Amino acid sequence: MPVSKSDFGEDFKWGVSVAAYQIEGAHEADGKAPSIWDVFTNEKGKIYKNQHGNIACDFYNKYQEDIDIIDHLSIPNFRFSIAWSRIFPEGIGKINQKGLDFYNRLIDSCLEKGIEPWVTLYHWDLPYALEQKGGWTNREVVHWFSEYATTCVKAFGDRVKYWMVLNEPMVFTGAGYFLGVHAPGRRGLSNFLPSIHHAVLCQAEGGRIIKSSYPNSEVGTTLSCSHIEPHNTKQRHIKAAEKVDALLNRLFIEPALGLGYPVDDIKLLNRLEKYMRPNDDQKMKFDFDFIGVQNYTREIVKHSYFTPYLKASIIKANKRKVPSTLMNWEIYPKSIYKMLKKYSKYDKVKKIYVTENGAAFYDTKSNDAIHDANRRNYIKEHIKQILKAKKEGVNVQGYFIWTLMDNFEWAEGYYPRFGIIYTDFKTQERIIKSSGYWYKSFLEN
């Protein structure tokens, strides 16, 4: 049955999301210093075809054109992140005024078009100067982040109502400080565990900083999540699925809600006590106005004797021979419904926005047009599942497509295209895809 915008009510927030490193380029412009991603992408063999985000979509110089496209598509909300090392080239200390000026221009440009800016404080691009001091493994990161957050709120808080503190902390700690496949490329528990705890502290502290200056602002944090199912009904697979669920879906939300770390399901997390200081259990908590849910797929988990610590492994989509995206993620719209229901059961979760959802497929250009029916259908089916959750009482109040335009997709480089706008990375031409025109039609009801 077709779903329309009016089914969600007038106050439902519709938008699109991006991230600074993935689109801005201008990696050395106007006083910006390197982030961990600037450094990581210059290490051979780390990124698909040794690609990097030095230019990316050149959004730093083309932002006005892109805001005009957002306006043309009738998209009322635009989520973007701030590049920390544009504001503080050394991570702390001297402020780079030209960095502040850029985001002031961007915010003002949005508002002039009637587009609501939604700001993410941290979307993975830690200043490299701070990584040299230990990065997220150094507890001082809480003070560094507090200085950065305070500066951003002071500069932009008079015009920005909606804030997200962290983007997917499970991903930037797990991929960056345990597996080493994302910046800064560290590995092992000795890096992963302290980075978890310090990110949890920053998540809460960032919320307090924003609210202390602007009590009427809406403050959230965003969480990557996937519906988890066991391979079959055997107890060892069920237990493995519970561990993966605790790690991927509960590790960062439960400390914020005052529930602590999910140590009952992952005994390994008891080692976090080493990094706890007096009163940390209180410092980890913050009463967020909303939780940003970022869902793309589900995961099927089996027991794996040879996987250290968890004794669990994920069965990839291609191994299961199910429909999937270019990222080898199963296309399973019910996952977003399941996760909305799951998070809504926490007593202290007041409101949920879906702050990312989208898909990468092969996009072929034909007569200067891109007909991406797979992406359009993916988005439509997920919106249906969100409406189902909403009708069943879940307080979900918004949906943001990932992403506005094809961009630098982290370790996968420019290969996977997620955008509703096609980016020609040689010419920087933008072409609105059929999914973008569908979204425009949907939003205009």
DABEL-V822622 format. One record per residue. N is the residue number from 1. D_CENTER is the distance of its C-alpha to the mean C-alpha in Angstrom with 1 decimal. Layout:
BEGIN
n: {N N}
d_center: {D_CENTER D_CENTER}
END
This chain:
BEGIN
n: {1 2 3 4 5 6 7 8 9 10 11 12 13 14 15 16 17 18 19 20 21 22 23 24 25 26 27 28 29 30 31 32 33 34 35 36 37 38 39 40 41 42 43 44 45 46 47 48 49 50 51 52 53 54 55 56 57 58 59 60 61 62 63 64 65 66 67 68 69 70 71 72 73 74 75 76 77 78 79 80 81 82 83 84 85 86 87 88 89 90 91 92 93 94 95 96 97 98 99 100 101 102 103 104 105 106 107 108 109 110 111 112 113 114 115 116 117 118 119 120 121 122 123 124 125 126 127 128 129 130 131 132 133 134 135 136 137 138 139 140 141 142 143 144 145 146 147 148 149 150 151 152 153 154 155 156 157 158 159 160 161 162 163 164 165 166 167 168 169 170 171 172 173 174 175 176 177 178 179 180 181 182 183 184 185 186 187 188 189 190 191 192 193 194 195 196 197 198 199 200 201 202 203 204 205 206 207 208 209 210 211 212 213 214 215 216 217 218 219 220 221 222 223 224 225 226 227 228 229 230 231 232 233 234 235 236 237 238 239 240 241 242 243 244 245 246 247 248 249 250 251 252 253 254 255 256 257 258 259 260 261 262 263 264 265 266 267 268 269 270 271 272 273 274 275 276 277 278 279 280 281 282 283 284 285 286 287 288 289 290 291 292 293 294 295 296 297 298 299 300 301 302 303 304 305 306 307 308 309 310 311 312 313 314 315 316 317 318 319 320 321 322 323 324 325 326 327 328 329 330 331 332 333 334 335 336 337 338 339 340 341 342 343 344 345 346 347 348 349 350 351 352 353 354 355 356 357 358 359 360 361 362 363 364 365 366 367 368 369 370 371 372 373 374 375 376 377 378 379 380 381 382 383 384 385 386 387 388 389 390 391 392 393 394 395 396 397 398 399 400 401 402 403 404 405 406 407 408 409 410 411 412 413 414 415 416 417 418 419 420 421 422 423 424 425 426 427 428 429 430 431 432 433 434 435 436 437 438 439 440 441 442 443 444 445}
d_center: {30.2 28.6 25.9 26.0 24.1 27.0 26.4 23.5 25.5 25.5 23.0 20.1 17.3 16.5 14.1 12.0 8.7 8.7 8.1 11.3 12.2 11.6 14.0 16.1 18.6 21.5 20.7 24.0 24.7 26.1 25.8 22.3 22.5 20.7 17.3 16.9 15.4 18.5 20.7 19.1 19.3 22.9 23.8 25.5 24.3 20.7 19.2 20.5 23.7 23.0 20.9 19.0 17.2 20.3 20.8 17.9 18.3 20.3 18.4 19.9 23.2 22.5 20.3 23.2 23.7 20.2 20.4 23.7 22.2 19.7 22.8 24.8 22.5 22.8 19.1 19.4 15.9 13.7 10.3 10.0 9.6 12.8 14.0 15.6 18.5 19.4 20.3 21.7 22.8 24.0 21.1 23.6 26.9 27.8 25.6 25.3 26.4 25.6 21.9 22.2 24.3 21.8 19.1 22.1 23.2 19.8 19.7 23.4 23.1 20.6 23.0 26.0 24.8 24.0 20.2 18.3 15.8 12.6 11.6 8.7 11.0 9.2 6.7 8.8 12.0 14.6 18.0 20.2 23.0 21.2 20.5 24.2 24.8 22.8 19.2 17.3 20.5 22.6 22.8 23.5 19.8 19.9 22.5 20.9 17.6 19.9 21.9 18.9 17.5 21.1 21.7 18.8 19.8 23.4 22.8 20.6 20.9 24.0 22.2 18.6 18.6 15.0 12.8 9.6 10.5 7.8 4.1 4.8 8.3 10.0 8.6 9.6 12.7 13.7 13.3 14.3 16.8 18.3 18.2 18.3 16.7 14.0 15.1 17.2 18.7 20.1 21.3 22.9 22.9 24.4 21.2 18.7 20.4 20.7 17.1 16.1 18.6 17.9 14.2 15.4 18.0 15.8 13.5 16.8 18.6 16.1 16.6 20.3 20.5 19.1 21.3 24.3 24.4 23.3 24.1 23.6 20.0 17.3 15.0 12.1 9.2 6.1 6.9 6.7 10.3 13.2 16.7 19.0 22.7 25.5 27.4 30.5 32.2 33.6 32.9 31.5 28.8 28.0 27.8 25.5 23.1 23.2 22.2 19.2 18.1 18.7 16.7 13.6 13.7 15.8 15.5 13.4 14.2 17.9 18.7 17.3 19.6 22.5 22.8 22.4 21.0 21.8 24.7 27.0 25.0 24.1 27.1 25.6 23.5 26.9 26.7 24.2 27.3 28.3 25.6 26.2 28.4 30.5 28.6 25.2 25.0 25.2 22.9 20.1 20.4 19.2 19.8 16.6 17.4 14.5 11.8 8.6 8.7 6.6 9.6 11.3 14.4 16.7 18.2 21.9 23.0 26.4 28.3 28.6 31.3 30.4 26.7 27.0 25.9 24.4 27.1 24.6 23.1 21.0 23.2 21.5 21.8 24.4 26.5 26.6 27.5 25.2 23.6 20.5 18.2 18.5 15.9 18.5 16.4 18.8 18.9 19.3 18.5 20.0 17.0 15.1 18.3 18.8 15.5 16.2 19.7 18.8 16.7 19.2 21.9 20.9 23.4 21.4 18.4 19.7 17.4 14.3 12.2 10.4 7.5 6.7 9.7 11.8 13.9 15.5 19.3 22.3 23.0 26.6 28.1 31.4 33.5 30.6 28.6 25.8 26.3 23.2 24.4 22.3 19.0 20.8 22.0 18.7 17.2 20.6 20.8 17.4 18.5 21.7 20.2 18.3 21.8 23.5 21.4 22.0 25.7 25.9 25.0 21.2 20.2 17.3 17.5 15.1 13.3 11.0 11.4 9.1 10.7 13.6 15.2 15.6 14.2 14.0 12.0 12.0 14.9 15.9 16.7 17.7 18.9 16.3 16.2 13.6 14.9 17.2 18.9 20.6 20.5 23.7 22.7 26.4 27.4 24.1 25.4 23.1 24.3 22.9 22.6 24.3 21.0 20.5 24.1 23.7 20.8 23.2 26.0 24.1 23.0 26.6 27.7}
END
